[in-house]
Amino acid sequence: MASRLLRIAALVELVSLVLLLANLATVHWPAVASLLGPVHGCAYLFVIGAALREARVPMIRLLAVIPGIGGLLVVRRLRSRAGTDVSTSATRR
């Protein structure tokens, strides 16, 4: 299962990207871009690092590289794999 920090970082990455794009499409205030740009970049790098640490499957690790939704896709895959592992281990007993 994905760690709490990975889930938070994935959400921060997505929200900051949406806000950056909304700012670009509407008022384009430089202050908003200079605040949210580094926040998005740090969250993006954190998601990649956390995915490398938590995921053992290379395909799941590659999902983290997708900007914006990659972190959420990693969290989803890790949850589904954890559910599959629990159900298969329960049927083996």
PyMOL Python script that loads the backbone (N, CA, C, O; Angstrom):
from pymol import cmd

cmd.read_pdbstr("""\
ATOM      1  N   MET A   1       0.841  -1.177   0.000  1.00  0.00           N
ATOM      2  CA  MET A   1       0.000   0.000   0.000  1.00  0.00           C
ATOM      3  C   MET A   1       0.887   1.243   0.000  1.00  0.00           C
ATOM      4  O   MET A   1       1.974   1.248   0.578  1.00  0.00           O
ATOM      5  N   ALA A   2       0.417   2.262  -0.638  1.00  0.00           N
ATOM      6  CA  ALA A   2       1.178   3.504  -0.755  1.00  0.00           C
ATOM      7  C   ALA A   2       1.241   4.221   0.591  1.00  0.00           C
ATOM      8  O   ALA A   2       0.287   4.212   1.368  1.00  0.00           O
ATOM      9  N   SER A   3       2.384   4.837   0.840  1.00  0.00           N
ATOM     10  CA  SER A   3       2.534   5.562   2.096  1.00  0.00           C
ATOM     11  C   SER A   3       1.708   6.843   2.077  1.00  0.00           C
ATOM     12  O   SER A   3       1.293   7.333   1.027  1.00  0.00           O
ATOM     13  N   ARG A   4       1.493   7.353   3.255  1.00  0.00           N
ATOM     14  CA  ARG A   4       0.701   8.577   3.383  1.00  0.00           C
ATOM     15  C   ARG A   4       1.414   9.747   2.705  1.00  0.00           C
ATOM     16  O   ARG A   4       0.766  10.579   2.069  1.00  0.00           O
ATOM     17  N   LEU A   5       2.730   9.817   2.833  1.00  0.00           N
ATOM     18  CA  LEU A   5       3.480  10.908   2.211  1.00  0.00           C
ATOM     19  C   LEU A   5       3.390  10.870   0.689  1.00  0.00           C
ATOM     20  O   LEU A   5       3.322  11.917   0.044  1.00  0.00           O
ATOM     21  N   LEU A   6       3.388   9.674   0.115  1.00  0.00           N
ATOM     22  CA  LEU A   6       3.237   9.561  -1.340  1.00  0.00           C
ATOM     23  C   LEU A   6       1.861  10.043  -1.777  1.00  0.00           C
ATOM     24  O   LEU A   6       1.741  10.729  -2.792  1.00  0.00           O
ATOM     25  N   ARG A   7       0.833   9.697  -1.032  1.00  0.00           N
ATOM     26  CA  ARG A   7      -0.525  10.141  -1.380  1.00  0.00           C
ATOM     27  C   ARG A   7      -0.647  11.657  -1.285  1.00  0.00           C
ATOM     28  O   ARG A   7      -1.253  12.286  -2.152  1.00  0.00           O
ATOM     29  N   ILE A   8      -0.076  12.245  -0.240  1.00  0.00           N
ATOM     30  CA  ILE A   8      -0.136  13.697  -0.080  1.00  0.00           C
ATOM     31  C   ILE A   8       0.645  14.389  -1.182  1.00  0.00           C
ATOM     32  O   ILE A   8       0.166  15.361  -1.766  1.00  0.00           O
ATOM     33  N   ALA A   9       1.847  13.897  -1.474  1.00  0.00           N
ATOM     34  CA  ALA A   9       2.671  14.514  -2.519  1.00  0.00           C
ATOM     35  C   ALA A   9       2.007  14.404  -3.885  1.00  0.00           C
ATOM     36  O   ALA A   9       2.086  15.335  -4.686  1.00  0.00           O
ATOM     37  N   ALA A  10       1.357  13.286  -4.157  1.00  0.00           N
ATOM     38  CA  ALA A  10       0.656  13.124  -5.439  1.00  0.00           C
ATOM     39  C   ALA A  10      -0.489  14.119  -5.563  1.00  0.00           C
ATOM     40  O   ALA A  10      -0.715  14.687  -6.631  1.00  0.00           O
ATOM     41  N   LEU A  11      -1.202  14.323  -4.478  1.00  0.00           N
ATOM     42  CA  LEU A  11      -2.305  15.286  -4.497  1.00  0.00           C
ATOM     43  C   LEU A  11      -1.787  16.715  -4.640  1.00  0.00           C
ATOM     44  O   LEU A  11      -2.353  17.505  -5.394  1.00  0.00           O
ATOM     45  N   VAL A  12      -0.715  17.051  -3.924  1.00  0.00           N
ATOM     46  CA  VAL A  12      -0.118  18.390  -4.034  1.00  0.00           C
ATOM     47  C   VAL A  12       0.392  18.623  -5.447  1.00  0.00           C
ATOM     48  O   VAL A  12       0.245  19.719  -5.988  1.00  0.00           O
ATOM     49  N   GLU A  13       0.991  17.601  -6.048  1.00  0.00           N
ATOM     50  CA  GLU A  13       1.487  17.734  -7.417  1.00  0.00           C
ATOM     51  C   GLU A  13       0.346  18.042  -8.386  1.00  0.00           C
ATOM     52  O   GLU A  13       0.461  18.943  -9.218  1.00  0.00           O
ATOM     53  N   LEU A  14      -0.740  17.303  -8.279  1.00  0.00           N
ATOM     54  CA  LEU A  14      -1.873  17.506  -9.180  1.00  0.00           C
ATOM     55  C   LEU A  14      -2.515  18.876  -8.972  1.00  0.00           C
ATOM     56  O   LEU A  14      -2.777  19.591  -9.939  1.00  0.00           O
ATOM     57  N   VAL A  15      -2.766  19.242  -7.729  1.00  0.00           N
ATOM     58  CA  VAL A  15      -3.426  20.518  -7.442  1.00  0.00           C
ATOM     59  C   VAL A  15      -2.557  21.687  -7.891  1.00  0.00           C
ATOM     60  O   VAL A  15      -3.063  22.650  -8.468  1.00  0.00           O
ATOM     61  N   SER A  16      -1.250  21.608  -7.631  1.00  0.00           N
ATOM     62  CA  SER A  16      -0.369  22.708  -8.034  1.00  0.00           C
ATOM     63  C   SER A  16      -0.290  22.827  -9.555  1.00  0.00           C
ATOM     64  O   SER A  16      -0.211  23.937 -10.082  1.00  0.00           O
ATOM     65  N   LEU A  17      -0.310  21.707 -10.262  1.00  0.00           N
ATOM     66  CA  LEU A  17      -0.291  21.774 -11.723  1.00  0.00           C
ATOM     67  C   LEU A  17      -1.586  22.379 -12.264  1.00  0.00           C
ATOM     68  O   LEU A  17      -1.555  23.190 -13.190  1.00  0.00           O
ATOM     69  N   VAL A  18      -2.711  21.989 -11.693  1.00  0.00           N
ATOM     70  CA  VAL A  18      -4.001  22.549 -12.131  1.00  0.00           C
ATOM     71  C   VAL A  18      -4.033  24.053 -11.882  1.00  0.00           C
ATOM     72  O   VAL A  18      -4.488  24.818 -12.732  1.00  0.00           O
ATOM     73  N   LEU A  19      -3.547  24.476 -10.713  1.00  0.00           N
ATOM     74  CA  LEU A  19      -3.533  25.905 -10.409  1.00  0.00           C
ATOM     75  C   LEU A  19      -2.571  26.670 -11.311  1.00  0.00           C
ATOM     76  O   LEU A  19      -2.864  27.793 -11.721  1.00  0.00           O
ATOM     77  N   LEU A  20      -1.435  26.074 -11.620  1.00  0.00           N
ATOM     78  CA  LEU A  20      -0.493  26.718 -12.549  1.00  0.00           C
ATOM     79  C   LEU A  20      -1.115  26.893 -13.934  1.00  0.00           C
ATOM     80  O   LEU A  20      -0.992  27.954 -14.546  1.00  0.00           O
ATOM     81  N   LEU A  21      -1.773  25.864 -14.416  1.00  0.00           N
ATOM     82  CA  LEU A  21      -2.402  25.950 -15.738  1.00  0.00           C
ATOM     83  C   LEU A  21      -3.584  26.915 -15.745  1.00  0.00           C
ATOM     84  O   LEU A  21      -3.809  27.628 -16.723  1.00  0.00           O
ATOM     85  N   ALA A  22      -4.335  26.930 -14.646  1.00  0.00           N
ATOM     86  CA  ALA A  22      -5.448  27.882 -14.553  1.00  0.00           C
ATOM     87  C   ALA A  22      -4.925  29.320 -14.533  1.00  0.00           C
ATOM     88  O   ALA A  22      -5.506  30.202 -15.164  1.00  0.00           O
ATOM     89  N   ASN A  23      -3.845  29.550 -13.819  1.00  0.00           N
ATOM     90  CA  ASN A  23      -3.234  30.879 -13.798  1.00  0.00           C
ATOM     91  C   ASN A  23      -2.741  31.264 -15.193  1.00  0.00           C
ATOM     92  O   ASN A  23      -2.908  32.405 -15.623  1.00  0.00           O
ATOM     93  N   LEU A  24      -2.143  30.322 -15.884  1.00  0.00           N
ATOM     94  CA  LEU A  24      -1.633  30.589 -17.234  1.00  0.00           C
ATOM     95  C   LEU A  24      -2.775  30.901 -18.205  1.00  0.00           C
ATOM     96  O   LEU A  24      -2.635  31.753 -19.082  1.00  0.00           O
ATOM     97  N   ALA A  25      -3.889  30.216 -18.045  1.00  0.00           N
ATOM     98  CA  ALA A  25      -5.017  30.408 -18.956  1.00  0.00           C
ATOM     99  C   ALA A  25      -5.845  31.649 -18.650  1.00  0.00           C
ATOM    100  O   ALA A  25      -6.581  32.132 -19.511  1.00  0.00           O
ATOM    101  N   THR A  26      -5.731  32.164 -17.436  1.00  0.00           N
ATOM    102  CA  THR A  26      -6.579  33.305 -17.069  1.00  0.00           C
ATOM    103  C   THR A  26      -5.760  34.576 -16.892  1.00  0.00           C
ATOM    104  O   THR A  26      -5.522  35.294 -17.863  1.00  0.00           O
ATOM    105  N   VAL A  27      -5.333  34.860 -15.689  1.00  0.00           N
ATOM    106  CA  VAL A  27      -4.729  36.161 -15.382  1.00  0.00           C
ATOM    107  C   VAL A  27      -3.211  36.210 -15.567  1.00  0.00           C
ATOM    108  O   VAL A  27      -2.647  37.284 -15.775  1.00  0.00           O
ATOM    109  N   HIS A  28      -2.563  35.075 -15.493  1.00  0.00           N
ATOM    110  CA  HIS A  28      -1.119  34.945 -15.659  1.00  0.00           C
ATOM    111  C   HIS A  28      -0.341  35.892 -14.741  1.00  0.00           C
ATOM    112  O   HIS A  28       0.462  36.707 -15.195  1.00  0.00           O
ATOM    113  N   TRP A  29      -0.601  35.762 -13.442  1.00  0.00           N
ATOM    114  CA  TRP A  29       0.124  36.542 -12.450  1.00  0.00           C
ATOM    115  C   TRP A  29       1.478  35.894 -12.191  1.00  0.00           C
ATOM    116  O   TRP A  29       1.532  34.717 -11.836  1.00  0.00           O
ATOM    117  N   PRO A  30       2.559  36.622 -12.356  1.00  0.00           N
ATOM    118  CA  PRO A  30       3.897  36.055 -12.127  1.00  0.00           C
ATOM    119  C   PRO A  30       4.113  35.583 -10.685  1.00  0.00           C
ATOM    120  O   PRO A  30       4.848  34.624 -10.454  1.00  0.00           O
ATOM    121  N   ALA A  31       3.486  36.243  -9.726  1.00  0.00           N
ATOM    122  CA  ALA A  31       3.658  35.839  -8.326  1.00  0.00           C
ATOM    123  C   ALA A  31       3.102  34.437  -8.076  1.00  0.00           C
ATOM    124  O   ALA A  31       3.689  33.656  -7.327  1.00  0.00           O
ATOM    125  N   VAL A  32       1.983  34.126  -8.698  1.00  0.00           N
ATOM    126  CA  VAL A  32       1.386  32.797  -8.533  1.00  0.00           C
ATOM    127  C   VAL A  32       2.305  31.746  -9.152  1.00  0.00           C
ATOM    128  O   VAL A  32       2.530  30.688  -8.566  1.00  0.00           O
ATOM    129  N   ALA A  33       2.825  32.039 -10.322  1.00  0.00           N
ATOM    130  CA  ALA A  33       3.720  31.094 -10.986  1.00  0.00           C
ATOM    131  C   ALA A  33       5.014  30.897 -10.194  1.00  0.00           C
ATOM    132  O   ALA A  33       5.518  29.778 -10.099  1.00  0.00           O
ATOM    133  N   SER A  34       5.549  31.971  -9.632  1.00  0.00           N
ATOM    134  CA  SER A  34       6.797  31.835  -8.890  1.00  0.00           C
ATOM    135  C   SER A  34       6.593  31.155  -7.541  1.00  0.00           C
ATOM    136  O   SER A  34       7.551  30.643  -6.963  1.00  0.00           O
ATOM    137  N   LEU A  35       5.371  31.140  -7.032  1.00  0.00           N
ATOM    138  CA  LEU A  35       5.085  30.408  -5.801  1.00  0.00           C
ATOM    139  C   LEU A  35       4.771  28.943  -6.091  1.00  0.00           C
ATOM    140  O   LEU A  35       5.309  28.051  -5.436  1.00  0.00           O
ATOM    141  N   LEU A  36       3.908  28.695  -7.064  1.00  0.00           N
ATOM    142  CA  LEU A  36       3.446  27.336  -7.327  1.00  0.00           C
ATOM    143  C   LEU A  36       4.425  26.506  -8.160  1.00  0.00           C
ATOM    144  O   LEU A  36       4.410  25.278  -8.088  1.00  0.00           O
ATOM    145  N   GLY A  37       5.262  27.159  -8.940  1.00  0.00           N
ATOM    146  CA  GLY A  37       6.226  26.420  -9.752  1.00  0.00           C
ATOM    147  C   GLY A  37       7.158  25.552  -8.916  1.00  0.00           C
ATOM    148  O   GLY A  37       7.257  24.351  -9.167  1.00  0.00           O
ATOM    149  N   PRO A  38       7.839  26.123  -7.934  1.00  0.00           N
ATOM    150  CA  PRO A  38       8.702  25.294  -7.083  1.00  0.00           C
ATOM    151  C   PRO A  38       7.936  24.268  -6.243  1.00  0.00           C
ATOM    152  O   PRO A  38       8.444  23.179  -5.977  1.00  0.00           O
ATOM    153  N   VAL A  39       6.725  24.615  -5.828  1.00  0.00           N
ATOM    154  CA  VAL A  39       5.914  23.648  -5.068  1.00  0.00           C
ATOM    155  C   VAL A  39       5.614  22.433  -5.942  1.00  0.00           C
ATOM    156  O   VAL A  39       5.738  21.291  -5.500  1.00  0.00           O
ATOM    157  N   HIS A  40       5.221  22.692  -7.173  1.00  0.00           N
ATOM    158  CA  HIS A  40       4.931  21.593  -8.099  1.00  0.00           C
ATOM    159  C   HIS A  40       6.190  20.779  -8.393  1.00  0.00           C
ATOM    160  O   HIS A  40       6.150  19.549  -8.411  1.00  0.00           O
ATOM    161  N   GLY A  41       7.299  21.464  -8.621  1.00  0.00           N
ATOM    162  CA  GLY A  41       8.546  20.756  -8.922  1.00  0.00           C
ATOM    163  C   GLY A  41       9.012  19.873  -7.780  1.00  0.00           C
ATOM    164  O   GLY A  41       9.447  18.743  -8.002  1.00  0.00           O
ATOM    165  N   CYS A  42       8.923  20.380  -6.565  1.00  0.00           N
ATOM    166  CA  CYS A  42       9.324  19.582  -5.398  1.00  0.00           C
ATOM    167  C   CYS A  42       8.396  18.386  -5.200  1.00  0.00           C
ATOM    168  O   CYS A  42       8.855  17.280  -4.918  1.00  0.00           O
ATOM    169  N   ALA A  43       7.105  18.608  -5.348  1.00  0.00           N
ATOM    170  CA  ALA A  43       6.151  17.502  -5.205  1.00  0.00           C
ATOM    171  C   ALA A  43       6.375  16.453  -6.285  1.00  0.00           C
ATOM    172  O   ALA A  43       6.286  15.255  -6.016  1.00  0.00           O
ATOM    173  N   TYR A  44       6.664  16.894  -7.498  1.00  0.00           N
ATOM    174  CA  TYR A  44       6.924  15.976  -8.611  1.00  0.00           C
ATOM    175  C   TYR A  44       8.149  15.106  -8.324  1.00  0.00           C
ATOM    176  O   TYR A  44       8.111  13.890  -8.509  1.00  0.00           O
ATOM    177  N   LEU A  45       9.224  15.733  -7.874  1.00  0.00           N
ATOM    178  CA  LEU A  45      10.437  14.978  -7.556  1.00  0.00           C
ATOM    179  C   LEU A  45      10.221  14.052  -6.362  1.00  0.00           C
ATOM    180  O   LEU A  45      10.752  12.942  -6.334  1.00  0.00           O
ATOM    181  N   PHE A  46       9.456  14.496  -5.392  1.00  0.00           N
ATOM    182  CA  PHE A  46       9.164  13.657  -4.233  1.00  0.00           C
ATOM    183  C   PHE A  46       8.358  12.429  -4.642  1.00  0.00           C
ATOM    184  O   PHE A  46       8.616  11.326  -4.161  1.00  0.00           O
ATOM    185  N   VAL A  47       7.392  12.620  -5.522  1.00  0.00           N
ATOM    186  CA  VAL A  47       6.582  11.487  -5.993  1.00  0.00           C
ATOM    187  C   VAL A  47       7.465  10.474  -6.718  1.00  0.00           C
ATOM    188  O   VAL A  47       7.320   9.269  -6.513  1.00  0.00           O
ATOM    189  N   ILE A  48       8.364  10.946  -7.550  1.00  0.00           N
ATOM    190  CA  ILE A  48       9.255  10.032  -8.270  1.00  0.00           C
ATOM    191  C   ILE A  48      10.128   9.252  -7.283  1.00  0.00           C
ATOM    192  O   ILE A  48      10.273   8.035  -7.401  1.00  0.00           O
ATOM    193  N   GLY A  49      10.704   9.959  -6.315  1.00  0.00           N
ATOM    194  CA  GLY A  49      11.547   9.287  -5.322  1.00  0.00           C
ATOM    195  C   GLY A  49      10.773   8.290  -4.480  1.00  0.00           C
ATOM    196  O   GLY A  49      11.263   7.194  -4.208  1.00  0.00           O
ATOM    197  N   ALA A  50       9.574   8.658  -4.065  1.00  0.00           N
ATOM    198  CA  ALA A  50       8.760   7.753  -3.251  1.00  0.00           C
ATOM    199  C   ALA A  50       8.313   6.541  -4.061  1.00  0.00           C
ATOM    200  O   ALA A  50       8.238   5.432  -3.532  1.00  0.00           O
ATOM    201  N   ALA A  51       8.018   6.746  -5.329  1.00  0.00           N
ATOM    202  CA  ALA A  51       7.620   5.615  -6.176  1.00  0.00           C
ATOM    203  C   ALA A  51       8.796   4.663  -6.378  1.00  0.00           C
ATOM    204  O   ALA A  51       8.616   3.445  -6.383  1.00  0.00           O
ATOM    205  N   LEU A  52       9.979   5.206  -6.542  1.00  0.00           N
ATOM    206  CA  LEU A  52      11.157   4.344  -6.674  1.00  0.00           C
ATOM    207  C   LEU A  52      11.390   3.547  -5.396  1.00  0.00           C
ATOM    208  O   LEU A  52      11.834   2.401  -5.450  1.00  0.00           O
ATOM    209  N   ARG A  53      11.094   4.143  -4.264  1.00  0.00           N
ATOM    210  CA  ARG A  53      11.302   3.475  -2.986  1.00  0.00           C
ATOM    211  C   ARG A  53      10.242   2.412  -2.707  1.00  0.00           C
ATOM    212  O   ARG A  53      10.559   1.345  -2.182  1.00  0.00           O
ATOM    213  N   GLU A  54       9.002   2.694  -3.051  1.00  0.00           N
ATOM    214  CA  GLU A  54       7.908   1.807  -2.655  1.00  0.00           C
ATOM    215  C   GLU A  54       7.539   0.755  -3.687  1.00  0.00           C
ATOM    216  O   GLU A  54       7.130  -0.348  -3.323  1.00  0.00           O
ATOM    217  N   ALA A  55       7.673   1.069  -4.945  1.00  0.00           N
ATOM    218  CA  ALA A  55       7.239   0.134  -5.993  1.00  0.00           C
ATOM    219  C   ALA A  55       8.415  -0.733  -6.428  1.00  0.00           C
ATOM    220  O   ALA A  55       9.530  -0.246  -6.612  1.00  0.00           O
ATOM    221  N   ARG A  56       8.152  -1.996  -6.585  1.00  0.00           N
ATOM    222  CA  ARG A  56       9.179  -2.927  -7.054  1.00  0.00           C
ATOM    223  C   ARG A  56       9.029  -3.234  -8.545  1.00  0.00           C
ATOM    224  O   ARG A  56       9.976  -3.687  -9.188  1.00  0.00           O
ATOM    225  N   VAL A  57       7.855  -2.990  -9.083  1.00  0.00           N
ATOM    226  CA  VAL A  57       7.579  -3.271 -10.491  1.00  0.00           C
ATOM    227  C   VAL A  57       8.017  -2.070 -11.328  1.00  0.00           C
ATOM    228  O   VAL A  57       7.612  -0.945 -11.036  1.00  0.00           O
ATOM    229  N   PRO A  58       8.833  -2.281 -12.358  1.00  0.00           N
ATOM    230  CA  PRO A  58       9.326  -1.153 -13.163  1.00  0.00           C
ATOM    231  C   PRO A  58       8.223  -0.340 -13.831  1.00  0.00           C
ATOM    232  O   PRO A  58       8.370   0.873 -13.985  1.00  0.00           O
ATOM    233  N   MET A  59       7.134  -0.966 -14.228  1.00  0.00           N
ATOM    234  CA  MET A  59       6.049  -0.235 -14.879  1.00  0.00           C
ATOM    235  C   MET A  59       5.402   0.768 -13.921  1.00  0.00           C
ATOM    236  O   MET A  59       5.045   1.876 -14.321  1.00  0.00           O
ATOM    237  N   ILE A  60       5.257   0.373 -12.665  1.00  0.00           N
ATOM    238  CA  ILE A  60       4.686   1.290 -11.678  1.00  0.00           C
ATOM    239  C   ILE A  60       5.642   2.442 -11.438  1.00  0.00           C
ATOM    240  O   ILE A  60       5.206   3.583 -11.279  1.00  0.00           O
ATOM    241  N   ARG A  61       6.921   2.170 -11.409  1.00  0.00           N
ATOM    242  CA  ARG A  61       7.911   3.229 -11.229  1.00  0.00           C
ATOM    243  C   ARG A  61       7.870   4.229 -12.389  1.00  0.00           C
ATOM    244  O   ARG A  61       8.027   5.431 -12.177  1.00  0.00           O
ATOM    245  N   LEU A  62       7.662   3.742 -13.591  1.00  0.00           N
ATOM    246  CA  LEU A  62       7.603   4.632 -14.755  1.00  0.00           C
ATOM    247  C   LEU A  62       6.358   5.517 -14.744  1.00  0.00           C
ATOM    248  O   LEU A  62       6.378   6.613 -15.305  1.00  0.00           O
ATOM    249  N   LEU A  63       5.298   5.066 -14.127  1.00  0.00           N
ATOM    250  CA  LEU A  63       4.082   5.881 -14.053  1.00  0.00           C
ATOM    251  C   LEU A  63       4.325   7.183 -13.294  1.00  0.00           C
ATOM    252  O   LEU A  63       3.679   8.194 -13.571  1.00  0.00           O
ATOM    253  N   ALA A  64       5.246   7.163 -12.348  1.00  0.00           N
ATOM    254  CA  ALA A  64       5.517   8.345 -11.533  1.00  0.00           C
ATOM    255  C   ALA A  64       6.082   9.493 -12.356  1.00  0.00           C
ATOM    256  O   ALA A  64       6.009  10.645 -11.928  1.00  0.00           O
ATOM    257  N   VAL A  65       6.635   9.213 -13.506  1.00  0.00           N
ATOM    258  CA  VAL A  65       7.257  10.236 -14.337  1.00  0.00           C
ATOM    259  C   VAL A  65       6.218  11.081 -15.075  1.00  0.00           C
ATOM    260  O   VAL A  65       6.545  12.162 -15.565  1.00  0.00           O
ATOM    261  N   ILE A  66       4.987  10.613 -15.162  1.00  0.00           N
ATOM    262  CA  ILE A  66       3.934  11.374 -15.836  1.00  0.00           C
ATOM    263  C   ILE A  66       3.569  12.571 -14.965  1.00  0.00           C
ATOM    264  O   ILE A  66       3.118  12.392 -13.834  1.00  0.00           O
ATOM    265  N   PRO A  67       3.756  13.790 -15.475  1.00  0.00           N
ATOM    266  CA  PRO A  67       3.454  14.975 -14.643  1.00  0.00           C
ATOM    267  C   PRO A  67       1.963  15.091 -14.327  1.00  0.00           C
ATOM    268  O   PRO A  67       1.109  14.839 -15.177  1.00  0.00           O
ATOM    269  N   GLY A  68       1.677  15.474 -13.104  1.00  0.00           N
ATOM    270  CA  GLY A  68       0.295  15.724 -12.706  1.00  0.00           C
ATOM    271  C   GLY A  68      -0.409  14.506 -12.171  1.00  0.00           C
ATOM    272  O   GLY A  68      -0.740  14.468 -10.986  1.00  0.00           O
ATOM    273  N   ILE A  69      -0.652  13.510 -12.993  1.00  0.00           N
ATOM    274  CA  ILE A  69      -1.437  12.353 -12.567  1.00  0.00           C
ATOM    275  C   ILE A  69      -0.592  11.115 -12.282  1.00  0.00           C
ATOM    276  O   ILE A  69      -1.119  10.104 -11.818  1.00  0.00           O
ATOM    277  N   GLY A  70       0.689  11.180 -12.547  1.00  0.00           N
ATOM    278  CA  GLY A  70       1.544  10.014 -12.345  1.00  0.00           C
ATOM    279  C   GLY A  70       1.547   9.510 -10.919  1.00  0.00           C
ATOM    280  O   GLY A  70       1.495   8.304 -10.680  1.00  0.00           O
ATOM    281  N   GLY A  71       1.608  10.429  -9.975  1.00  0.00           N
ATOM    282  CA  GLY A  71       1.602  10.023  -8.576  1.00  0.00           C
ATOM    283  C   GLY A  71       0.320   9.338  -8.172  1.00  0.00           C
ATOM    284  O   GLY A  71       0.341   8.350  -7.438  1.00  0.00           O
ATOM    285  N   LEU A  72      -0.796   9.856  -8.645  1.00  0.00           N
ATOM    286  CA  LEU A  72      -2.080   9.232  -8.327  1.00  0.00           C
ATOM    287  C   LEU A  72      -2.202   7.856  -8.978  1.00  0.00           C
ATOM    288  O   LEU A  72      -2.799   6.946  -8.402  1.00  0.00           O
ATOM    289  N   LEU A  73      -1.639   7.702 -10.173  1.00  0.00           N
ATOM    290  CA  LEU A  73      -1.649   6.385 -10.819  1.00  0.00           C
ATOM    291  C   LEU A  73      -0.799   5.385 -10.053  1.00  0.00           C
ATOM    292  O   LEU A  73      -1.160   4.213  -9.947  1.00  0.00           O
ATOM    293  N   VAL A  74       0.325   5.839  -9.519  1.00  0.00           N
ATOM    294  CA  VAL A  74       1.179   4.964  -8.709  1.00  0.00           C
ATOM    295  C   VAL A  74       0.437   4.533  -7.448  1.00  0.00           C
ATOM    296  O   VAL A  74       0.453   3.357  -7.087  1.00  0.00           O
ATOM    297  N   VAL A  75      -0.208   5.476  -6.784  1.00  0.00           N
ATOM    298  CA  VAL A  75      -0.968   5.145  -5.572  1.00  0.00           C
ATOM    299  C   VAL A  75      -2.057   4.128  -5.893  1.00  0.00           C
ATOM    300  O   VAL A  75      -2.263   3.176  -5.141  1.00  0.00           O
ATOM    301  N   ARG A  76      -2.745   4.326  -6.999  1.00  0.00           N
ATOM    302  CA  ARG A  76      -3.817   3.406  -7.390  1.00  0.00           C
ATOM    303  C   ARG A  76      -3.278   2.005  -7.667  1.00  0.00           C
ATOM    304  O   ARG A  76      -3.857   1.011  -7.228  1.00  0.00           O
ATOM    305  N   ARG A  77      -2.165   1.932  -8.399  1.00  0.00           N
ATOM    306  CA  ARG A  77      -1.585   0.620  -8.699  1.00  0.00           C
ATOM    307  C   ARG A  77      -1.080  -0.079  -7.440  1.00  0.00           C
ATOM    308  O   ARG A  77      -1.250  -1.288  -7.285  1.00  0.00           O
ATOM    309  N   LEU A  78      -0.458   0.687  -6.539  1.00  0.00           N
ATOM    310  CA  LEU A  78       0.036   0.077  -5.300  1.00  0.00           C
ATOM    311  C   LEU A  78      -1.120  -0.439  -4.452  1.00  0.00           C
ATOM    312  O   LEU A  78      -1.010  -1.500  -3.837  1.00  0.00           O
ATOM    313  N   ARG A  79      -2.224   0.298  -4.413  1.00  0.00           N
ATOM    314  CA  ARG A  79      -3.397  -0.176  -3.672  1.00  0.00           C
ATOM    315  C   ARG A  79      -3.973  -1.436  -4.289  1.00  0.00           C
ATOM    316  O   ARG A  79      -4.328  -2.373  -3.574  1.00  0.00           O
ATOM    317  N   SER A  80      -4.069  -1.468  -5.614  1.00  0.00           N
ATOM    318  CA  SER A  80      -4.649  -2.651  -6.265  1.00  0.00           C
ATOM    319  C   SER A  80      -3.742  -3.863  -6.106  1.00  0.00           C
ATOM    320  O   SER A  80      -4.227  -4.984  -5.950  1.00  0.00           O
ATOM    321  N   ARG A  81      -2.435  -3.650  -6.142  1.00  0.00           N
ATOM    322  CA  ARG A  81      -1.506  -4.770  -5.927  1.00  0.00           C
ATOM    323  C   ARG A  81      -1.577  -5.262  -4.488  1.00  0.00           C
ATOM    324  O   ARG A  81      -1.494  -6.466  -4.247  1.00  0.00           O
ATOM    325  N   ALA A  82      -1.728  -4.353  -3.528  1.00  0.00           N
ATOM    326  CA  ALA A  82      -1.841  -4.755  -2.127  1.00  0.00           C
ATOM    327  C   ALA A  82      -3.119  -5.557  -1.911  1.00  0.00           C
ATOM    328  O   ALA A  82      -3.117  -6.538  -1.168  1.00  0.00           O
ATOM    329  N   GLY A  83      -4.207  -5.146  -2.556  1.00  0.00           N
ATOM    330  CA  GLY A  83      -5.461  -5.888  -2.449  1.00  0.00           C
ATOM    331  C   GLY A  83      -5.363  -7.257  -3.068  1.00  0.00           C
ATOM    332  O   GLY A  83      -5.928  -8.218  -2.545  1.00  0.00           O
ATOM    333  N   THR A  84      -4.649  -7.365  -4.180  1.00  0.00           N
ATOM    334  CA  THR A  84      -4.458  -8.645  -4.850  1.00  0.00           C
ATOM    335  C   THR A  84      -3.585  -9.563  -4.016  1.00  0.00           C
ATOM    336  O   THR A  84      -3.855 -10.760  -3.917  1.00  0.00           O
ATOM    337  N   ASP A  85      -2.541  -9.012  -3.416  1.00  0.00           N
ATOM    338  CA  ASP A  85      -1.652  -9.818  -2.585  1.00  0.00           C
ATOM    339  C   ASP A  85      -2.375 -10.358  -1.362  1.00  0.00           C
ATOM    340  O   ASP A  85      -2.154 -11.501  -0.962  1.00  0.00           O
ATOM    341  N   VAL A  86      -3.242  -9.540  -0.762  1.00  0.00           N
ATOM    342  CA  VAL A  86      -3.984  -9.968   0.418  1.00  0.00           C
ATOM    343  C   VAL A  86      -4.979 -11.057   0.049  1.00  0.00           C
ATOM    344  O   VAL A  86      -5.107 -12.048   0.768  1.00  0.00           O
ATOM    345  N   SER A  87      -5.683 -10.886  -1.062  1.00  0.00           N
ATOM    346  CA  SER A  87      -6.686 -11.879  -1.446  1.00  0.00           C
ATOM    347  C   SER A  87      -6.043 -13.195  -1.865  1.00  0.00           C
ATOM    348  O   SER A  87      -6.593 -14.257  -1.577  1.00  0.00           O
ATOM    349  N   THR A  88      -4.903 -13.157  -2.534  1.00  0.00           N
ATOM    350  CA  THR A  88      -4.243 -14.407  -2.935  1.00  0.00           C
ATOM    351  C   THR A  88      -3.623 -15.110  -1.739  1.00  0.00           C
ATOM    352  O   THR A  88      -3.617 -16.340  -1.686  1.00  0.00           O
ATOM    353  N   SER A  89      -3.103 -14.359  -0.780  1.00  0.00           N
ATOM    354  CA  SER A  89      -2.526 -14.993   0.396  1.00  0.00           C
ATOM    355  C   SER A  89      -3.619 -15.588   1.285  1.00  0.00           C
ATOM    356  O   SER A  89      -3.387 -16.588   1.966  1.00  0.00           O
ATOM    357  N   ALA A  90      -4.801 -14.984   1.284  1.00  0.00           N
ATOM    358  CA  ALA A  90      -5.905 -15.520   2.085  1.00  0.00           C
ATOM    359  C   ALA A  90      -6.436 -16.809   1.480  1.00  0.00           C
ATOM    360  O   ALA A  90      -6.872 -17.689   2.222  1.00  0.00           O
ATOM    361  N   THR A  91      -6.417 -16.953   0.154  1.00  0.00           N
ATOM    362  CA  THR A  91      -6.919 -18.174  -0.466  1.00  0.00           C
ATOM    363  C   THR A  91      -5.909 -19.309  -0.366  1.00  0.00           C
ATOM    364  O   THR A  91      -6.285 -20.474  -0.494  1.00  0.00           O
ATOM    365  N   ARG A  92      -4.648 -18.999  -0.142  1.00  0.00           N
ATOM    366  CA  ARG A  92      -3.633 -20.047  -0.032  1.00  0.00           C
ATOM    367  C   ARG A  92      -3.697 -20.764   1.306  1.00  0.00           C
ATOM    368  O   ARG A  92      -3.203 -21.885   1.422  1.00  0.00           O
ATOM    369  N   ARG A  93      -4.283 -20.158   2.302  1.00  0.00           N
ATOM    370  CA  ARG A  93      -4.288 -20.761   3.654  1.00  0.00           C
ATOM    371  C   ARG A  93      -5.258 -21.855   3.756  1.00  0.00           C
ATOM    372  O   ARG A  93      -5.390 -22.466   4.817  1.00  0.00           O
TER     373      ARG A  93
END
""", "prot")
cmd.dss("prot")
cmd.show_as("cartoon", "prot")
cmd.util.cbc("prot")
cmd.orient("prot")
